[in-house]
C-alpha cells in the first residue's frame, strides 16, 4: 500500500486510485517546468464502483469528487501509472 507525501504542515499530496484496479493509491503528478497538472483526456475505462475513498498506510484518503451524473455520488479520482489524472472532457 502506498503512502501519500506531505509538506511540513502535514498537508497530504493529492492522490487517486490506479485506473487498472481502482484500489492502488497513486500520486497525481505535475510538470516540473510549468507546474501544470498532467492529465490524459478522453481516456475511457471502468469505474470500479467503489464510492468510499481508499486510504493510504497513514489513513489519508485519496481525493474524491462528485459525479457529473447526479452531483452527489462520490467518485475517486482515477490516475494512470504515469501519475496523469484521467478526465473525459467530451
C-alpha positions in Angstrom: 0.0 0.0 0.0 1.3 3.5 -0.9 1.6 6.5 1.4 0.9 10.0 0.1 3.5 12.6 0.6 3.1 15.6 2.8 4.6 19.0 3.4 6.0 20.5 6.6 2.4 21.3 7.8 1.4 17.7 7.3 -0.9 18.6 4.3 -1.1 15.5 2.1 -0.4 15.4 -1.6 -3.2 14.8 -4.0 -3.7 11.1 -4.7 -6.1 9.0 -6.7 -6.5 5.3 -7.5 -4.9 3.5 -10.3 -7.2 3.1 -13.3 -6.3 -0.6 -13.8 -7.6 -1.8 -10.5 -9.4 1.0 -8.7 -7.5 0.4 -5.4 -3.8 1.1 -5.8 -3.1 4.6 -4.4 -1.2 6.7 -7.0 0.0 10.3 -6.6 -1.0 12.9 -9.2 2.0 14.5 -10.9 2.7 17.9 -12.3 5.1 19.1 -15.0 8.2 20.3 -13.1 8.8 23.1 -15.6 5.3 24.6 -15.8 3.7 23.3 -12.5 0.7 22.2 -14.5 -1.2 19.0 -13.6 -0.5 16.2 -16.0 -3.8 14.9 -17.5 -4.8 12.3 -20.0 -8.0 13.5 -21.7 -10.6 11.2 -23.4 -9.5 8.0 -21.8 -12.2 5.5 -21.3 -12.2 3.0 -18.6 -14.1 1.2 -15.9 -15.5 2.8 -12.8 -14.7 0.1 -10.2 -17.8 1.2 -8.3 -16.1 2.0 -5.0 -17.8 5.0 -3.5 -15.6 5.1 -0.4 -12.2 6.7 -0.7 -9.2 4.3 -0.4 -6.8 5.2 2.4 -3.1 5.0 2.5 -0.9 3.5 5.2 -1.3 6.7 7.3 -5.1 6.7 7.0 -5.1 9.6 4.5 -7.9 9.2 1.9 -7.5 9.6 -1.8 -9.2 12.6 -3.5 -12.8 12.1 -4.5 -15.2 14.3 -6.5 -18.9 14.4 -7.1 -20.2 12.5 -10.1 -21.3 14.7 -13.0 -24.4 12.5 -13.5 -26.1 13.5 -10.2 -23.7 15.9 -8.5 -23.6 13.9 -5.3 -22.3 10.4 -5.8 -18.7 10.3 -4.7 -16.2 9.1 -7.3 -12.5 8.6 -6.7 -10.0 10.3 -9.0 -8.5 7.8 -11.4 -4.9 8.1 -12.3 -2.7 6.2 -14.8 0.6 4.6 -13.9 2.4 7.8 -15.0 0.6 9.9 -12.5 -1.7 11.6 -15.1 -5.2 12.5 -13.9 -7.7 10.8 -16.2 -10.5 13.0 -17.5 -13.0 12.9 -20.3 -14.0 16.4 -21.4 -16.3 15.3 -24.2 
